[in-house]
Amino acid sequence: MFDDLLNTDQSIALEPPNSSSMEKDTHIQSLTQAHTALATLDEESKFVDTYFAYYNTLYPMLHENTFRSVKYGQTAPPHWAVLSNMVLALGAWLSSDSHQGLDKIYFARAEDCFEKIPTWSQGNLVLTQGLVLLSEFAQKQGNPETSGRYIGSAVQMAVALNLHMEPQDHESTELDKEIRRRVWWSVYCAESCSAKIYGRPLLLPEDALTTVKSVSNIHENVSRSLFKFCILLSTGLLTYNVKSLMFSSTSFPPQCDESSIHMGLMQQSSYHRLANRIYRYLLSCSDFTARQVQEAREMIDEWHKRSSLCLQVTNPSSAPDWYLIARRRQVRCDRSLRLLIHRPLLLRWWKRKSIDEEASTSAEDQCRAQNLNIARTTIDMISESFISSRYSKLTLSFTLYDHIDLYWKLCTAHHYRPGMRFSTHLLSLLSTSR
């Protein structure tokens, strides 16, 4: 399976993030000296379990049985060390005590493995997955520039591997094709979020060039005893064809009616395709009007009406954690986009402090009122999640970004127009935000 899945004839120039080699070596050395012994085999197994129990249920880019079969028995594909160390890093980071900095050691090891890859080396799916995880970890550690460089490399490699195009060959198995889709849409969503958060142009190809299908809504039968099984394989005490644990190349499980862990990725990728069309137009338009804001708002509303992918929580008490987290993530993503489409108009309005408030049009007044209402409900939602401790470590960085971004906008609005009609609401929101 891995021969079909990972090999490519394309030679992809790898460009590691720029950093001083001396500084990097010193950093890795200091981390290693602080922890001369890494985790035991049992601890690493728990890190892998934690990754797939929490991270992969929200960001299902990896196929669990495939990963476990390689890590604990099967011959590793090229660049495996980058991906394997990042799974351990995120698993350690998600552990209750973060295991005293082991997450940063695994991250540093993954970075070191990536930077040692020759520029003429061929890229593959494993390295693309590793780059996405490197970017995610760097972002969650508060390193936006490093995160941006890694996701940029991931996009470049994914496009070079033609992951944005639906595979037409008859040699790849159904599982191979499905994993390619999961990797592409994971890269797509990660880059979409990164670009909008940091206000830079998208690195993704235009929608017309993207022909790959959405991921499938399927349940996967994961063997939780696979770790012990593969240990027996690696010691030679048991002989078995691990590939038989994978989906057959001639059959594929039917899509299920209820939500699987892949539903969140399906929803995010569909929503980001809409959001990216709006975002590209925002960047290219120097004079975004109140009418265009309303048109964008109607596009978002129309997506909600037509989408069958919206995760509806009918019985929160019985829903799994990943289901609720994916739902809250989508709600905050939607709020961010609605605030984003108002930004050009609000910035222009706030800077017109020499113009009387009465000179503004009714459409502009309506946009301001809508924006403040979205800001108010978003701040209330974020505050409630912190007060009730209903927030996830996985989405905390995005939540904090939303909170800081809202606070900045409100401070800017109050600074430019302290005597405006909405000042009372602004002061109230600023007080709540603090």
Buried (B, 14 or more C-beta within 10 A) or exposed (E): BBEBBBEBEEEBEBEBBEEEEEEBEEBBEEBEEEBEEBBEEEBBBBBBBBBBBBBBBBBBBBBBBBBBBBBBBBEBBBBBBBBBBBBBBBBBBBBEEEBEEBBBBBBBBBBBBBBEBEEEBBBBBBBBBBBBBBBBBBBBBEBBEBBBBBBBBBBBBBBBBBBBBBBEEEEBBBBBBBBBBBBBBBBBBBBBBBBBBEEEEBBBBEEEEBEBEBBBBBBBEEBEEBBEBBBBBEEEEEEEEBBEBBBEBEEBEEEEEEBBBBBBBBBBBBBBBBBBBBBBBBBEEEEBBBEBBBEBBEBBEEBEEEEEBBBEEEEEEEBEEBBBBBBBBBBBBBBBBBBBBBBBBBBEBBEBEEEEBEEBEEBBBEBBEBBBEBBBEBBEBBEEBEEEEEBBEBBEBBBBBBBEBBBEBBEBBBEBBEEBEBEEBBEEBBEBBE
